[in-house]
Amino acid sequence: MTESIDGEPISGVQHVIAAGPYRAVVTEAGAGLRELERDGLPLVLSFDADEPIQVSFGQLLIPWPNRIDRGRYAYDGRIHQLDLSEPKNECAIHGLVRSSPWTLVEREPHRVRLAHRLMGRAGYPFRLDLEADYALDAERGLTVRLSARNVGTRTAPYGHGAHPYLTVGEPIDDCAVTVTADRWLPVDERLIPSGPAVDVTGTPYDLRNGRRLGGQVIDNAFTGLRRDAAGRAWVRLTGGGRTTALWADAAHPWLEVVTADAAPGDRRRRGLGAEPMTCPPNAFATGIDVIHLRPGAHHTGSWGIMAE
């Protein structure tokens, strides 16, 4: 006889919100975006609530996005060493809160707000209070607002990002990709920036006017973002008669674009990572666009996803 035990999925409480044709699921673990759909069609690659997250599906990247070379950086006259959370490339990657429990603060049918108390630790001896606010609108789709307040005693280096994979339900090789960016950031074999951002003109990274992706592999940051009248930069994935679009506000001068080559199983190259970021890879080491969050100071930024 097999004993049946009711339990909780490894990503914790599942917060379901909806508005008009849109529906989303946000997890207690990491305040991640597990599902987003419109009229029952997925807009992001999803994962099962009881499935270990791979390739950062839907995760929030705080207090830094992307990689820190060998996890080592200097700040305010001190050297800090982070755990190498990506041993393959000898890097600390994507911050400290991706699997941490986030507490429910406010809930409405179309909206959920979660909070996390980030305590200081070796490599990041700073104290932040974080919030993630997910809201759906029947016309405008999903808006995510990320906030951080320094409640500690010393100025903290800070950056944030997010890691959704856009999808239209088709292999991305057959899709057109648009990224409204004038410069891209070359990287070395360990995916650490190998120099400054360069002009996309005449390169395979010129996606400003939209073009079929084909078999191109991308894992690079883009900047020099062209913005619309509302101050938003865009990434669009178009195929199969559908377009899924991500926007990022002016708090995010960088967008990382990742073809889902490492996604597991049948999700490989079925999505395009579109990551709004406040700073580029290795920012804590280089200082580029790092936010210096003084005690008592607050930072916020917004991004969103919609079907067009």
Secondary structure, DSSP 4 states (H G I P E B T S, - for coil): -PPP-----TT--EEEEEETTEEEEEETBTT-EEEEEETTEESB----TTS---TTTTEEEBS--SEEETTEEEETTEEEE---SBGGGTEEESBS-SSSB-EEEEEETTEEEEEEEE--BTTB---EEEEEEEEEETTTEEEEEEEEEE-SSS-EEE--EEE-EE--SS-GGGSEEEE-EEEE--B-TTS-B-S--EE-TTSTT--TT-EE-TT---EEEEEEE---TTS-EEEEEEETTEEEEEEE-TT--EEEEEE-TT--GGGTTS-EEEEEESS-TTHHHH-TT-EEE-TT-EEEEEEEEEE-
